[in-house]
């Protein structure tokens, strides 16, 4: 399992939570792959393998519940629609892991009916087709319950990291910095470099209503950008502007309804440094075009 270094800009507690959520997503992926790969037949199934699946699912359920309780205690989990949605997502995560555990227990109980103490099937007992089908049904149901849990973990980790960074970088009321102090502040952003695509997106967000949303019908964590115009902004470009801290979301609305993007103070400074938008070259007049045609 690849190791990720916790974000150094975060406090150790917040960084640990983000890391645990990402690792939890990887563990859910591994268990889902194992359950999908199991082609077990009643009477010959390995009980030790099922016991391992059960222990893994039970551990994931406990970890999900622990992270749920930890996130629910954070102030930012109550003040925004994103925070409340993240808590709900982790609640569903814990439930999915528990239901997966129950399905694996059903499979183990069924498989145990035809097993001897040495782990081999009883030779005098014929294999029953309905048991094989039922066993496969239990394992398929167990895998289905956690199909989208890795995306849920990723979404919760992204939210936790973003919220923790925002909380650490915020200045308490009455302690605002002057322009000179802000530029010399150790947390002040360094000059940023923007690609032409990012420059265009920054200008468009400044003058238009642009929203990031997550559709109910899509997998959890799969985001889209809504511009309300013919112009399209890739989600990768929006993420890049987020990473440079040039834009922020209106977290007063649900991410499913859509959260409008706004420029941060750093974003406005970056936009001002870009200067006026390049004027597109004028299209050739019909008269000149007709003259060239002749």
C-alpha positions as a Markdown table, in Angstrom:
| # | Residue | x | y | z |
|---|---|---|---|---|
| 1 | Unk | 0.0 | 0.0 | 0.0 |
| 2 | Unk | 1.6 | 3.3 | -1.1 |
| 3 | Unk | 2.5 | 5.7 | 1.8 |
| 4 | Unk | 1.4 | 9.3 | 1.6 |
| 5 | Unk | 3.2 | 12.0 | 3.5 |
| 6 | Unk | 0.7 | 14.0 | 5.6 |
| 7 | Unk | 0.3 | 17.7 | 4.4 |
| 8 | Unk | 3.0 | 19.6 | 6.4 |
| 9 | Unk | 0.9 | 22.7 | 6.5 |
| 10 | Unk | -1.7 | 21.0 | 8.6 |
| 11 | Unk | -1.6 | 20.4 | 12.4 |
| 12 | Unk | -0.6 | 16.9 | 13.2 |
| 13 | Unk | -4.2 | 15.9 | 14.3 |
| 14 | Unk | -5.8 | 17.1 | 11.1 |
| 15 | Unk | -3.0 | 15.6 | 8.9 |
| 16 | Unk | -3.5 | 12.3 | 10.7 |
| 17 | Unk | -7.2 | 12.4 | 10.0 |
| 18 | Unk | -6.7 | 13.1 | 6.3 |
| 19 | Unk | -4.2 | 10.3 | 6.1 |
| 20 | Unk | -6.4 | 7.8 | 7.9 |
| 21 | Unk | -9.3 | 8.6 | 5.5 |
| 22 | Unk | -7.2 | 8.1 | 2.4 |
| 23 | Unk | -5.7 | 4.8 | 3.8 |
| 24 | Unk | -9.3 | 3.7 | 4.7 |
| 25 | Unk | -10.3 | 4.2 | 1.1 |
| 26 | Unk | -7.4 | 2.0 | -0.1 |
| 27 | Unk | -8.4 | -0.7 | 2.4 |
| 28 | Unk | -12.0 | -0.6 | 1.2 |
| 29 | Unk | -10.7 | -1.0 | -2.4 |
| 30 | Unk | -8.6 | -4.0 | -1.4 |
| 31 | Unk | -11.5 | -5.7 | 0.4 |
| 32 | Unk | -13.9 | -5.0 | -2.5 |
| 33 | Unk | -11.5 | -6.5 | -5.0 |
| 34 | Unk | -11.0 | -9.6 | -2.8 |
| 35 | Unk | -14.8 | -10.2 | -2.5 |
| 36 | Unk | -15.3 | -9.7 | -6.2 |
| 37 | Unk | -12.5 | -12.2 | -6.9 |
| 38 | Unk | -13.8 | -14.9 | -4.6 |
| 39 | Unk | -15.5 | -17.6 | -6.6 |
| 40 | Unk | -16.3 | -19.9 | -3.7 |
| 41 | Unk | -18.5 | -23.0 | -3.9 |
| 42 | Unk | -20.4 | -24.2 | -0.8 |
| 43 | Unk | -18.7 | -27.3 | 0.6 |
| 44 | Unk | -15.2 | -26.4 | -0.6 |
| 45 | Unk | -15.0 | -22.8 | 0.5 |
| 46 | Unk | -12.0 | -21.9 | 2.7 |
| 47 | Unk | -13.3 | -20.9 | 6.1 |
| 48 | Unk | -10.0 | -19.2 | 7.0 |
| 49 | Unk | -10.4 | -17.0 | 3.9 |
| 50 | Unk | -13.9 | -16.0 | 5.0 |
| 51 | Unk | -12.7 | -15.4 | 8.5 |
| 52 | Unk | -10.0 | -13.0 | 7.1 |
| 53 | Unk | -12.6 | -11.2 | 5.0 |
| 54 | Unk | -14.9 | -10.9 | 8.1 |
| 55 | Unk | -12.0 | -9.5 | 10.3 |
| 56 | Unk | -11.1 | -7.0 | 7.6 |
| 57 | Unk | -14.7 | -5.8 | 7.2 |
| 58 | Unk | -15.2 | -5.6 | 10.9 |
| 59 | Unk | -12.0 | -3.5 | 11.3 |
| 60 | Unk | -13.1 | -1.1 | 8.5 |
| 61 | Unk | -16.5 | -0.7 | 10.2 |
| 62 | Unk | -14.7 | 0.2 | 13.5 |
| 63 | Unk | -12.3 | 2.6 | 11.7 |
| 64 | Unk | -15.2 | 4.3 | 9.9 |
| 65 | Unk | -17.1 | 4.8 | 13.2 |
| 66 | Unk | -14.0 | 6.2 | 14.9 |
| 67 | Unk | -13.4 | 8.7 | 12.0 |
| 68 | Unk | -17.1 | 9.6 | 12.0 |
| 69 | Unk | -17.0 | 10.5 | 15.8 |
| 70 | Unk | -13.8 | 12.5 | 15.3 |
| 71 | Unk | -15.1 | 14.5 | 12.3 |
| 72 | Unk | -18.4 | 15.2 | 14.1 |
| 73 | Unk | -16.5 | 17.0 | 16.9 |
| 74 | Unk | -14.7 | 19.4 | 14.5 |
| 75 | Unk | -16.2 | 22.9 | 14.4 |
| 76 | Unk | -16.1 | 23.1 | 10.6 |
| 77 | Unk | -18.3 | 19.9 | 10.4 |
| 78 | Unk | -21.3 | 22.0 | 11.6 |
| 79 | Unk | -20.8 | 25.4 | 10.1 |
| 80 | Unk | -21.0 | 24.4 | 6.4 |
| 81 | Unk | -23.2 | 22.3 | 4.2 |
| 82 | Unk | -20.0 | 20.4 | 3.1 |
| 83 | Unk | -19.2 | 19.6 | 6.7 |
| 84 | Unk | -22.7 | 18.3 | 7.4 |
| 85 | Unk | -22.6 | 16.2 | 4.2 |
| 86 | Unk | -19.2 | 14.8 | 5.2 |
| 87 | Unk | -20.5 | 13.6 | 8.5 |
| 88 | Unk | -23.5 | 12.0 | 6.8 |
| 89 | Unk | -21.2 | 10.3 | 4.3 |
| 90 | Unk | -19.1 | 8.8 | 7.1 |
| 91 | Unk | -22.2 | 7.6 | 8.8 |
| 92 | Unk | -23.2 | 5.8 | 5.6 |
| 93 | Unk | -19.7 | 4.5 | 5.3 |
| 94 | Unk | -19.8 | 2.8 | 8.8 |
| 95 | Unk | -23.2 | 1.3 | 8.0 |
| 96 | Unk | -22.0 | -0.1 | 4.7 |
| 97 | Unk | -19.0 | -1.7 | 6.4 |
| 98 | Unk | -21.3 | -3.2 | 9.0 |
| 99 | Unk | -23.7 | -4.6 | 6.4 |
| 100 | Unk | -20.7 | -6.1 | 4.5 |
| 101 | Unk | -19.6 | -7.8 | 7.7 |
| 102 | Unk | -23.0 | -9.3 | 8.2 |
| 103 | Unk | -23.1 | -10.7 | 4.7 |
| 104 | Unk | -19.7 | -12.3 | 5.1 |
| 105 | Unk | -20.9 | -13.8 | 8.4 |
| 106 | Unk | -23.9 | -15.3 | 6.6 |
| 107 | Unk | -21.6 | -16.8 | 4.0 |
| 108 | Unk | -19.3 | -18.3 | 6.7 |
| 109 | Unk | -22.3 | -19.9 | 8.5 |
| 110 | Unk | -23.5 | -21.4 | 5.3 |
| 111 | Unk | -20.1 | -22.7 | 4.3 |
| 112 | Unk | -19.6 | -24.2 | 7.7 |
| 113 | Unk | -22.5 | -26.6 | 7.4 |
| 114 | Unk | -20.6 | -28.9 | 5.0 |
| 115 | Unk | -17.2 | -28.7 | 6.6 |
| 116 | Unk | -15.3 | -31.2 | 8.7 |
| 117 | Unk | -12.8 | -30.2 | 11.3 |
| 118 | Unk | -9.9 | -30.7 | 9.0 |
| 119 | Unk | -11.3 | -28.1 | 6.6 |
| 120 | Unk | -12.2 | -30.5 | 3.8 |
| 121 | Unk | -15.7 | -31.1 | 2.6 |
| 122 | Unk | -17.5 | -34.2 | 3.9 |
| 123 | Unk | -17.2 | -36.7 | 1.0 |
| 124 | Unk | -20.5 | -38.4 | 1.7 |
| 125 | Unk | -22.4 | -35.1 | 1.4 |
| 126 | Unk | -23.2 | -34.2 | -2.3 |
| 127 | Unk | -22.7 | -30.6 | -3.3 |
| 128 | Unk | -25.9 | -28.7 | -3.4 |
| 129 | Unk | -26.4 | -26.2 | -6.2 |
| 130 | Unk | -28.6 | -23.9 | -4.1 |
| 131 | Unk | -26.0 | -23.6 | -1.4 |
| 132 | Unk | -23.4 | -22.5 | -4.0 |
| 133 | Unk | -25.7 | -20.0 | -5.5 |
| 134 | Unk | -26.7 | -18.6 | -2.0 |
| 135 | Unk | -23.0 | -18.4 | -1.0 |
| 136 | Unk | -22.2 | -16.4 | -4.1 |
| 137 | Unk | -25.2 | -14.2 | -3.5 |
| 138 | Unk | -23.9 | -13.3 | 0.0 |
| 139 | Unk | -20.5 | -12.5 | -1.2 |
| 140 | Unk | -21.8 | -10.4 | -4.1 |
| 141 | Unk | -24.0 | -8.5 | -1.7 |
| 142 | Unk | -21.1 | -7.9 | 0.6 |
| 143 | Unk | -19.0 | -6.4 | -2.3 |
| 144 | Unk | -22.0 | -4.3 | -3.5 |
| 145 | Unk | -22.3 | -2.6 | -0.1 |
| 146 | Unk | -18.8 | -1.1 | -0.3 |
| 147 | Unk | -18.6 | -0.5 | -4.0 |
| 148 | Unk | -18.4 | 3.3 | -3.7 |
| 149 | Unk | -16.9 | 3.6 | -0.3 |
| 150 | Unk | -13.4 | 4.5 | -1.6 |
| 151 | Unk | -14.9 | 7.6 | -3.3 |
| 152 | Unk | -16.6 | 8.5 | 0.0 |
| 153 | Unk | -13.3 | 8.3 | 1.8 |
| 154 | Unk | -11.6 | 10.5 | -0.8 |
| 155 | Unk | -14.4 | 13.1 | -0.7 |
| 156 | Unk | -14.3 | 13.2 | 3.2 |
| 157 | Unk | -10.4 | 13.5 | 3.1 |
| 158 | Unk | -10.5 | 16.3 | 0.6 |
| 159 | Unk | -13.1 | 18.2 | 2.7 |
| 160 | Unk | -11.2 | 17.7 | 5.9 |
| 161 | Unk | -7.9 | 18.9 | 4.4 |
| 162 | Unk | -9.5 | 21.9 | 2.8 |
| 163 | Unk | -11.4 | 22.9 | 6.0 |
| 164 | Unk | -8.4 | 22.4 | 8.2 |
| 165 | Unk | -6.2 | 24.5 | 6.0 |
| 166 | Unk | -8.8 | 27.3 | 5.9 |
| 167 | Unk | -9.1 | 27.2 | 9.7 |
| 168 | Unk | -5.4 | 27.5 | 10.2 |
| 169 | Unk | -4.9 | 30.3 | 7.7 |
| 170 | Unk | -7.9 | 32.4 | 8.9 |
| 171 | Unk | -7.2 | 35.5 | 11.0 |
| 172 | Unk | -9.3 | 36.1 | 14.1 |
| 173 | Unk | -11.8 | 39.0 | 14.0 |
| 174 | Unk | -10.1 | 42.2 | 15.1 |
| 175 | Unk | -6.6 | 40.9 | 14.2 |
| 176 | Unk | -6.7 | 41.7 | 10.5 |
| 177 | Unk | -3.4 | 42.6 | 8.9 |
| 178 | Unk | -2.6 | 45.8 | 7.1 |
| 179 | Unk | -1.5 | 45.7 | 3.5 |
| 180 | Unk | 2.2 | 45.9 | 4.4 |
| 181 | Unk | 1.9 | 43.4 | 7.2 |
| 182 | Unk | -0.1 | 41.0 | 5.0 |
| 183 | Unk | 2.7 | 40.9 | 2.4 |
| 184 | Unk | 5.3 | 40.2 | 5.1 |
| 185 | Unk | 3.2 | 37.7 | 6.9 |
| 186 | Unk | 4.9 | 34.2 | 6.9 |
| 187 | Unk | 1.8 | 32.6 | 5.5 |
| 188 | Unk | 1.3 | 35.1 | 2.7 |
| 189 | Unk | 1.1 | 33.4 | -0.6 |
| 190 | Unk | 4.1 | 33.6 | -2.9 |
| 191 | Unk | 3.6 | 34.9 | -6.5 |
| 192 | Unk | 1.9 | 32.3 | -8.6 |
| 193 | Unk | 2.4 | 31.2 | -12.2 |
| 194 | Unk | -0.8 | 30.5 | -14.2 |
| 195 | Unk | -1.1 | 28.6 | -17.4 |
| 196 | Unk | -3.2 | 30.3 | -20.2 |
| 197 | Unk | -6.1 | 28.0 | -19.4 |
| 198 | Unk | -5.9 | 28.9 | -15.7 |
| 199 | Unk | -5.7 | 32.6 | -16.5 |
| 200 | Unk | -8.8 | 32.3 | -18.7 |
| 201 | Unk | -10.7 | 30.4 | -16.0 |
| 202 | Unk | -9.8 | 32.9 | -13.3 |
| 203 | Unk | -11.1 | 35.8 | -15.5 |
| 204 | Unk | -14.3 | 33.9 | -16.3 |
| 205 | Unk | -15.0 | 33.1 | -12.6 |
| 206 | Unk | -14.5 | 36.7 | -11.7 |
| 207 | Unk | -17.2 | 37.9 | -14.1 |
| 208 | Unk | -19.6 | 34.9 | -14.3 |
| 209 | Unk | -21.5 | 32.5 | -12.1 |
| 210 | Unk | -19.5 | 29.3 | -12.0 |
| 211 | Unk | -20.5 | 26.4 | -9.7 |
| 212 | Unk | -18.9 | 23.1 | -8.6 |
| 213 | Unk | -21.5 | 20.4 | -8.0 |
| 214 | Unk | -21.8 | 16.7 | -7.3 |
| 215 | Unk | -24.8 | 15.0 | -9.0 |
| 216 | Unk | -26.9 | 12.6 | -7.0 |
| 217 | Unk | -26.7 | 10.1 | -9.8 |
| 218 | Unk | -22.9 | 10.1 | -10.0 |
| 219 | Unk | -20.5 | 8.2 | -7.8 |
| 220 | Unk | -19.7 | 10.0 | -4.6 |
| 221 | Unk | -16.8 | 12.4 | -5.0 |
| 222 | Unk | -17.3 | 12.8 | -8.8 |
| 223 | Unk | -17.5 | 16.6 | -9.3 |
| 224 | Unk | -18.6 | 18.7 | -12.2 |
| 225 | Unk | -18.3 | 22.4 | -13.2 |
| 226 | Unk | -21.4 | 24.4 | -14.2 |
| 227 | Unk | -20.8 | 27.7 | -16.1 |
| 228 | Unk | -24.2 | 28.4 | -17.5 |
| 229 | Unk | -22.5 | 29.4 | -20.8 |
| 230 | Unk | -20.8 | 27.8 | -23.8 |
| 231 | Unk | -17.5 | 28.2 | -22.1 |
| 232 | Unk | -16.3 | 25.1 | -20.3 |
| 233 | Unk | -13.9 | 24.9 | -17.4 |
| 234 | Unk | -12.3 | 21.5 | -16.6 |
| 235 | Unk | -12.5 | 20.3 | -13.0 |
| 236 | Unk | -8.7 | 19.9 | -13.1 |
| 237 | Unk | -8.3 | 23.6 | -13.8 |
| 238 | Unk | -10.6 | 24.4 | -10.9 |
| 239 | Unk | -8.6 | 22.1 | -8.6 |
| 240 | Unk | -5.4 | 23.8 | -9.7 |
| 241 | Unk | -6.8 | 27.2 | -8.8 |
| 242 | Unk | -8.0 | 25.8 | -5.4 |
| 243 | Unk | -4.5 | 24.5 | -4.8 |
| 244 | Unk | -3.0 | 27.9 | -5.5 |
| 245 | Unk | -5.7 | 29.4 | -3.1 |
| 246 | Unk | -7.0 | 31.7 | -5.8 |
| 247 | Unk | -10.6 | 30.7 | -5.5 |
| 248 | Unk | -13.0 | 29.5 | -2.8 |
| 249 | Unk | -16.4 | 27.9 | -2.7 |
| 250 | Unk | -19.6 | 29.2 | -1.2 |
| 251 | Unk | -20.1 | 26.5 | 1.4 |
| 252 | Unk | -23.4 | 27.9 | 2.6 |
| 253 | Unk | -25.1 | 25.7 | 0.0 |
| 254 | Unk | -25.0 | 21.9 | -0.6 |
| 255 | Unk | -22.4 | 20.5 | -2.9 |
| 256 | Unk | -25.2 | 18.6 | -4.6 |
| 257 | Unk | -27.1 | 21.9 | -5.4 |
| 258 | Unk | -23.9 | 23.6 | -6.5 |
| 259 | Unk | -21.4 | 25.8 | -4.8 |
| 260 | Unk | -20.5 | 29.1 | -6.5 |
| 261 | Unk | -16.8 | 29.9 | -6.9 |
| 262 | Unk | -15.4 | 33.3 | -5.8 |
| 263 | Unk | -12.0 | 34.8 | -6.1 |
| 264 | Unk | -10.0 | 35.0 | -2.9 |
| 265 | Unk | -7.9 | 38.1 | -2.0 |
| 266 | Unk | -4.9 | 36.3 | -3.5 |
| 267 | Unk | -7.0 | 35.5 | -6.6 |
| 268 | Unk | -7.9 | 39.2 | -7.1 |
| 269 | Unk | -4.3 | 40.1 | -6.7 |
| 270 | Unk | -3.3 | 37.5 | -9.3 |
| 271 | Unk | -6.0 | 38.7 | -11.6 |
| 272 | Unk | -4.9 | 42.3 | -11.3 |
| 273 | Unk | -1.3 | 41.3 | -12.0 |
| 274 | Unk | -2.5 | 39.6 | -15.3 |
| 275 | Unk | -3.6 | 43.0 | -16.7 |
| 276 | Unk | -6.5 | 43.3 | -19.1 |
| 277 | Unk | -7.6 | 40.3 | -21.0 |
| 278 | Unk | -6.1 | 40.0 | -24.5 |
| 279 | Unk | -8.4 | 41.4 | -27.2 |
| 280 | Unk | -9.3 | 38.8 | -29.8 |
| 281 | Unk | -8.3 | 39.6 | -33.3 |
| 282 | Unk | -11.2 | 41.1 | -35.3 |
| 283 | Unk | -12.8 | 38.8 | -37.9 |
| 284 | Unk | -12.3 | 39.8 | -41.5 |
| 285 | Unk | -15.2 | 41.9 | -42.9 |
| 286 | Unk | -17.5 | 40.4 | -45.5 |
| 287 | Unk | -16.3 | 43.0 | -48.1 |
| 288 | Unk | -12.6 | 42.0 | -47.7 |
| 289 | Unk | -13.5 | 38.3 | -47.7 |
| 290 | Unk | -15.4 | 38.8 | -50.9 |
| 291 | Unk | -12.6 | 40.8 | -52.5 |
| 292 | Unk | -10.1 | 38.0 | -51.8 |
| 293 | Unk | -12.6 | 35.5 | -53.2 |
| 294 | Unk | -12.6 | 37.4 | -56.5 |
